[in-house]
Amino acid sequence: MQLHTFFKPEAIALDLPAATKSEVLHGLVALLGLDAKRSETLLRLLQRREQLGSTGFGRGIAIPHCRSLTVQHLQLVYARLAAPVDFDAIDHQPVQHAFLIVAPPLEVSNQYLPVLGRLAQFVKDPTTVSLLDALRSPEHLIMLMRNLHL
C-alpha cells in the first residue's frame, strides 16, 4: 500500500483560503468533487468527528478522517492553508497543513486504518512540515510521497 496512489492532483490544494476549522473542513471536502448533498453529509460527519476530539495532530498538521457512504473507495485530500488556523490541536498550535481521509464503511481492501497509521507516521517526522511548506505543485506532493516510499 503506497499513500501516493491515493492522491489525485485535483484533490490537492496549496494555499487554501480558510479562517476557521469549519472552513478548513469545507475546503477539504470541496476538493473531493462530490455533489452538494454528499458534500453536506460528509461535512456533518467530519464536524461530528471533531466534536468527539480534535484531529489536530500537532506541529501545524491536522488529519480529519471518517468513514462515510458518500464515497465508494478510500480517498485522500491534502491542503496547505493560506494562513494558520486554530484547530484545537493537541499542542494548541494553529494548523497550516491538513490531510483528509474518507473511506466507505465497508471496504474490501480494509485500507482505512493502515493509511491513517502510515500518514500519522509521516507527519510525526520532524522534517515533514518543511517538506510540505516547500511544495510547488500538487504533483510535487505525489512525487514527494513516491520518493519517500509512502
Backbone torsions as a table, in degrees:
resi	resn	phi	psi	omega
1	MET	NA	120.7	-179.5
2	GLN	-115.8	122.6	-177.9
3	LEU	-57.8	-38.3	-175.8
4	HIS	-59.8	-23.6	-179.2
5	THR	-74.3	-15.1	179.9
6	PHE	-89.8	-12.0	-178.9
7	PHE	-92.5	141.8	172.5
8	LYS	-122.5	142.3	-178.5
9	PRO	-52.7	-36.7	-178.4
10	GLU	-72.6	-9.6	177.9
11	ALA	-105.7	22.5	178.5
12	ILE	-128.4	126.6	178.9
13	ALA	-125.7	132.2	174.1
14	LEU	-106.3	128.3	-178.8
15	ASP	69.9	47.2	176.5
16	LEU	-68.3	125.2	178.3
17	PRO	-76.0	128.1	177.6
18	ALA	-164.4	141.8	180.0
19	ALA	-116.8	-13.2	-178.3
20	THR	-136.2	164.7	176.4
21	LYS	-58.3	-42.5	179.5
22	SER	-60.2	-40.8	177.9
23	GLU	-67.5	-35.2	176.1
24	VAL	-62.3	-49.6	179.9
25	LEU	-60.6	-42.0	178.7
26	HIS	-60.8	-44.7	179.2
27	GLY	-63.4	-40.9	178.1
28	LEU	-63.4	-45.9	180.0
29	VAL	-62.7	-40.0	179.7
30	ALA	-59.0	-33.1	-179.2
31	LEU	-66.9	-18.0	177.5
32	LEU	-74.2	-20.6	178.5
33	GLY	72.2	29.5	179.1
34	LEU	-80.4	162.6	174.6
35	ASP	-69.9	169.1	-173.2
36	ALA	-60.0	-42.7	-177.6
37	LYS	-65.2	-46.6	179.7
38	ARG	-67.3	-36.1	177.6
39	SER	-62.1	-45.2	179.8
40	GLU	-64.5	-40.4	178.0
41	THR	-62.0	-47.2	-179.7
42	LEU	-64.1	-41.3	179.5
43	LEU	-61.6	-41.5	177.5
44	ARG	-63.0	-41.7	178.1
45	LEU	-61.7	-44.2	-179.6
46	LEU	-66.2	-39.4	178.2
47	GLN	-65.9	-39.2	176.0
48	ARG	-63.7	-40.4	178.1
49	ARG	-61.3	-40.3	179.6
50	GLU	-67.2	-29.7	177.0
51	GLN	-67.5	-29.6	178.0
52	LEU	-71.1	-29.7	-178.8
53	GLY	167.7	137.6	-177.2
54	SER	-63.2	143.0	173.7
55	THR	-95.7	15.0	173.2
56	GLY	-70.0	106.3	-170.4
57	PHE	-73.3	-28.9	-175.0
58	GLY	115.8	164.0	-179.9
59	ARG	55.0	30.1	175.6
60	GLY	85.6	15.3	-176.5
61	ILE	-125.6	138.7	174.3
62	ALA	-125.4	147.1	177.5
63	ILE	-131.4	72.4	174.9
64	PRO	-62.2	142.7	-177.4
65	HIS	-156.2	151.8	175.8
66	CYS	-168.6	167.0	170.9
67	ARG	-103.4	141.7	-176.4
68	SER	-158.3	145.7	175.1
69	LEU	-73.0	-4.7	-178.9
70	THR	-72.4	-14.6	177.8
71	VAL	-124.2	152.8	-179.8
72	GLN	-99.5	-14.0	177.6
73	HIS	-150.6	162.3	-179.0
74	LEU	-59.5	135.6	178.5
75	GLN	-134.9	144.0	177.0
76	LEU	-118.9	142.6	177.2
77	VAL	-131.6	145.8	174.2
78	TYR	-131.6	139.8	172.6
79	ALA	-139.7	130.7	166.8
80	ARG	-95.2	123.4	-174.9
81	LEU	-78.6	146.8	179.7
82	ALA	-63.0	-31.5	178.2
83	ALA	-147.5	150.4	179.0
84	PRO	-59.4	144.7	-177.5
85	VAL	-129.0	136.9	174.8
86	ASP	-64.7	124.8	-176.2
87	PHE	-126.2	11.9	-175.7
88	ASP	56.6	38.7	-177.5
89	ALA	-65.7	158.3	-176.4
90	ILE	-62.8	-26.0	178.6
91	ASP	-98.0	6.6	178.3
92	HIS	64.4	16.2	177.8
93	GLN	-96.7	148.1	178.4
94	PRO	-67.4	159.4	-177.3
95	VAL	-102.9	138.3	174.0
96	GLN	-125.5	-8.0	178.7
97	HIS	-130.9	131.3	-178.7
98	ALA	-135.9	131.0	173.8
99	PHE	-111.8	133.9	176.1
100	LEU	-112.2	131.8	174.7
101	ILE	-119.9	125.4	176.9
102	VAL	-132.7	132.9	179.4
103	ALA	-138.9	153.6	175.5
104	PRO	-67.8	157.8	-179.1
105	PRO	-57.7	-38.7	177.5
106	LEU	-120.6	119.1	177.1
107	GLU	-127.2	130.6	-177.5
108	VAL	-59.5	-40.0	-176.4
109	SER	-78.9	-15.7	177.7
110	ASN	49.9	53.8	-175.9
111	GLN	-99.0	-8.0	-174.0
112	TYR	-55.2	-56.5	-178.2
113	LEU	-67.5	-42.1	175.9
114	PRO	-61.1	-38.4	178.3
115	VAL	-66.6	-44.2	177.4
116	LEU	-59.3	-44.8	179.0
117	GLY	-63.7	-42.7	-179.3
118	ARG	-66.7	-40.3	178.1
119	LEU	-66.4	-40.0	177.4
120	ALA	-61.1	-39.9	176.7
121	GLN	-62.2	-43.0	-179.9
122	PHE	-60.4	-45.9	-175.8
123	VAL	-76.0	-16.5	175.5
124	LYS	-71.8	-24.6	-178.7
125	ASP	-63.7	130.2	-177.5
126	PRO	-60.9	-21.6	-178.6
127	THR	-87.6	-9.0	-173.3
128	THR	-59.5	-45.9	-176.9
129	VAL	-60.6	-43.9	-179.7
130	SER	-66.3	-35.1	176.2
131	LEU	-64.5	-42.5	179.4
132	LEU	-69.6	-36.6	177.3
133	ASP	-62.1	-31.0	-175.6
134	ALA	-86.7	-2.5	-178.7
135	LEU	-58.5	136.5	-179.9
136	ARG	-107.0	-19.5	-177.7
137	SER	-160.1	162.4	175.3
138	PRO	-56.8	-40.0	179.9
139	GLU	-63.7	-30.1	178.9
140	HIS	-62.9	-38.6	177.1
141	LEU	-62.9	-45.1	-179.4
142	ILE	-62.7	-42.8	178.5
143	MET	-64.4	-42.1	177.9
144	LEU	-58.7	-48.7	179.2
145	MET	-60.4	-41.7	179.0
146	ARG	-64.4	-43.6	-179.3
147	ASN	-66.5	-29.7	177.8
148	LEU	-87.0	4.5	-179.1
149	HIS	58.8	41.8	177.7
150	LEU	-106.1	NA	NA
